[in-house]
Every structure is written in structure tokens, then in C-alpha cells.
Amino acid sequence: MLFASAILFFCSQTDGLAYQGLQLPISANNMKLSTSVVDEFSLGFSDRDKQLIADLNTRYPLGSLTKAFVATTVSELVHEGLLEWDKPVTAYIPELQFTADPALADRLALIDLLSHQTGLERLDTINQLSPAYPLRTKWQYNDWMYALVGEIIERQTTVIRSRIPADATARPYMITDGGEAVRIADVSLLDGTTMSPPGGGVRSSAHDMLIWAKALMAGFRRDPSPLHRVGNVLSGYAITNRSSGFDELYALGLAKVTSPTQFGKMGFNPNLVDVMPLIGQDHPPTSIFYHNGAMPGYNHCLVMIPGQQAAIAVLTNSISQGDIADWVAQIILQAVIGSNRPVDLVPIAEDAAKRWKTRYATMVETLEKGRTPNTEEPPHAALVGHYQHKNTRTTHTLKHYHHDTFCFLPSAEERIQRALFHYTAPTWLLHFEKREETGAVWSIKWKLGNQVTDGEIFKRVSESPSGST
Ligand SMILES: *[C@@H]1O[C@H](CO)[C@@H](O)[C@H](O)[C@H]1NC(C)=O
């Protein structure tokens, strides 16, 4: 963990909650909370080039830790009578319709969007989402649904967007497989071209996240909460992992579990280990909320233990070899709940890092295995053109894969620099689609995930060779 990590439990004597990106309809005045820090720790740089040291007030785009802010905003707006939990979302966005299931939008309520129970595939673009599962049958994480909630909030309220001076925010880094830190491009959160704001755009500091956690947990201390009906946000709605013991639940923007249990399920560590370690086997069952967050250059984890009124916030400005914020939070969690025989997570994290480092080679291997050798490469002149998909603009170098399919897997180094760390092997393939009648190429099809049936279509809008988009 090379960079800027500000961690820890409650902070002292703080006035108000400062965060940017979304405005909760609560005022700083009713958020006066005095808390005490058990321990705090920060490490590394918020900006390596300028040698700025990270501290508890360093701001980070929160990634998916934003989701609980969005859910709480909705809860506040329900309290104010501006939104209703059970109303179809088409009451707020009349034009919403999913091509693959035109009746679905009328059956979706805010609670379905916030608890990831729409059953819609989790693509990274919304226009053609198809149901992967029937409504309310399965928990299926979907950033787009939070973007949709953001749109609903905007339409029902006046959202004030603040611009934050660039210097106030920790710069994003990726750690290469060799352990070197690479500064990557800043993510634009507020320019309307990404879905990030409601899915991941709130910025905050470790210090403020502890105040946030304390406000969320007020009900468990029988304190009046500055947040209205926050119980809505903390109730379990979807079962993310059923078991005969304690089910793992999804509340709104937060995972809700009872130890002994596994953590990190909202992040990418589960893909890097055979099985996530069971935490808290050596003490009485404890109710715990958590969420992970990752976006290019940032990796976070928030854990709340209401019974102890403790919270752990790990915020970092780098994606390293695994979900490091999650491992760190789990280590601290075991100390906080007083595990006598804590699971040693270091060797598990090391194994996960090893697997992380072999991912590129594995992808190359998988792609090679799936390739039909010696197929004819279509003449490039027939393919060159301008292909368009909404506002997305991205440039890649294509290599012939087989038939009319090309591969854009960049070098290992470029993949890290461009923060394309979530793509799996099939995601690197682009298929040129030909019209049956004429044989002319009319689009490029891109399948973003393995559940995707149709894939995203980049329509050819001109044959001019100027930059394929
Ligand atoms: C579900 O929970 C059980 C019990 O903790 C665990 O053994 C199993 O690995 C979990 N499965 C998934 C997919 O998380």
C-alpha cells in the first residue's frame, strides 16, 4: 500500500459534515457530533509529484461508498414528501423504457434500484439493458441504477453542484504489477459524461466519513439521528448470500452482515481468492455494515459496528494488487471486535496479489485458446470508418483476432495506465457486423460482460477514416 491511506475510527469534536458532489438535504448545523478517535493513521502522498502528504482531511472521490449517501438522500426526500418508496420510477422518469422488456420500468420502484434487485444486467451503459433475471428474484449489483436514482433526485430537487479546487483532492494512481506507481488521468465526476456522480462521485475525507458513520449509527445509541428515517437505509432488502446461518444482506448502499461472516463482497477481492476468509469465528455474533469502493485510482472501505459504535474508514488513492483497502479494513475490524485468534490476512492478501499479477497473462492465454487460427482477415478498407456510441469516445489499437473480430487488449503497462482493470478476456474483443444482403460493415459490437446477450453497438456513421470512435 504505497499511497495515501487515511484510516480510522471516530474523530474528535467535529462540526458538520463536509462533502461534495451531492447535497444531502440536511444542514451542517444538525450534524454537530462530538466523537473521539481511537486511532488514526495516514500514510503516503495525496499527490506524489507535489509531495503533498495525505492526512485525515485529504479528500477522495468515494467510488461506491457514495451509494449510501444517495440512498440517504432518497430517504430524506421521502421524508419531505418529494419521493415515494413504492411509486413506479416512471412516475419520475416517464420516458424510461427498457427495449428488452417494455413493461419492466413501470414495475420498478426506488427500493428495487437502491437494493440492486432490478435483475438488469450490470453493463456499464444503460441504453439497452436487458433483464438477466426476473425482477426481485436475485441480487445483482448495478451502478446504473444509482445513476438513475441520481437523475430522479435531480428532477425532484435543485441539486447544487460544487466545483472543488483540484488541489484539494488526492490524485489517482495505479500500481503496476512490478509495484511501481503510475499517475493516471483524473476522473471527471461532474461533467455529465460519466455515470459516476450517484454511482461513485461523492468526495469525502476519512475524518468526515467517521462523522457520516456516526450519524448513520445514531439509532443504535438511541440518540436522535440528524438523518430522518435512516432505518430505511440500514434495513436489509436483498439476500446477497443465503445460508442456514446468518444471511448476508444488502441494505441501501451498504452490505449488512452478522459475524462470523465473509467481507469484501462489494469489492474485487473475492475474484482473487478461492474463498474469502471467515471473520469473527471466535466471539459472539456481531452485526456489521460495510461497503467497498473502487474506481480508477481509488480504493476504499467503510465498516461500521453499531454495537460498539465504531467505524473504520480506509481511503486510498491507488488501485494496487488487490482490494487493499478491504484487507486493511478487515485486519482492523478483527482488532476492533476483539478477535482472540484473528485470521492472518497477510498471506491471503499476498496470494490475491499474486493472482492479480497473473491476470494479464491469463487473459492473453484465454484469448489465444478461444481464437480460431488462420481465418481470413477482412480488408481494412472495408472496416475503416467512424463508429459512434452515444457520447463515448475512446481510441484503441486493434489487432486481428479471427474472422471479423479484432482484439484491443493493450500491453500490460498500458492496461494499468488506462486503469482498464475490470475487463475480462472476452471484453477485449470487437466484432465487426456485416449486413447480410450487401456484406457491408455497419457496426461494431462490443460485449461488455458474460451475461450480456446483445452487446453494445457502435454504429458506423461515416466511412471517413478519421478516428474510429
Ligand atoms: C456464502 O456464505 C458461506 C458461509 O459464510 C460461505 O462459505 C460461502 O463461501 C459464501 N458464498 C459466496 C458466493 O459468497
PDBQT file of the ligand as one rigid body, heavy atoms in Angstrom, charges set to zero:
ROOT
HETATM    1  C1  LIG A 501     -21.781 -17.741   1.355  1.00  0.00    +0.000 C 
HETATM    2  O1  LIG A 501     -21.593 -17.877   2.748  1.00  0.00    +0.000 OA
HETATM    3  C2  LIG A 501     -20.968 -19.053   3.169  1.00  0.00    +0.000 C 
HETATM    4  C3  LIG A 501     -20.952 -19.030   4.707  1.00  0.00    +0.000 C 
HETATM    5  O2  LIG A 501     -20.237 -17.901   5.166  1.00  0.00    +0.000 OA
HETATM    6  C4  LIG A 501     -19.568 -19.159   2.591  1.00  0.00    +0.000 C 
HETATM    7  O3  LIG A 501     -18.966 -20.376   2.953  1.00  0.00    +0.000 OA
HETATM    8  C5  LIG A 501     -19.653 -19.061   1.072  1.00  0.00    +0.000 C 
HETATM    9  O4  LIG A 501     -18.338 -19.009   0.530  1.00  0.00    +0.000 OA
HETATM   10  C6  LIG A 501     -20.406 -17.810   0.663  1.00  0.00    +0.000 C 
HETATM   11  N1  LIG A 501     -20.584 -17.815  -0.783  1.00  0.00    +0.000 N 
HETATM   12  C7  LIG A 501     -20.363 -16.755  -1.544  1.00  0.00    +0.000 C 
HETATM   13  C8  LIG A 501     -20.619 -16.940  -3.008  1.00  0.00    +0.000 C 
HETATM   14  O5  LIG A 501     -20.005 -15.700  -1.110  1.00  0.00    +0.000 OA
ENDROOT
TORSDOF 0
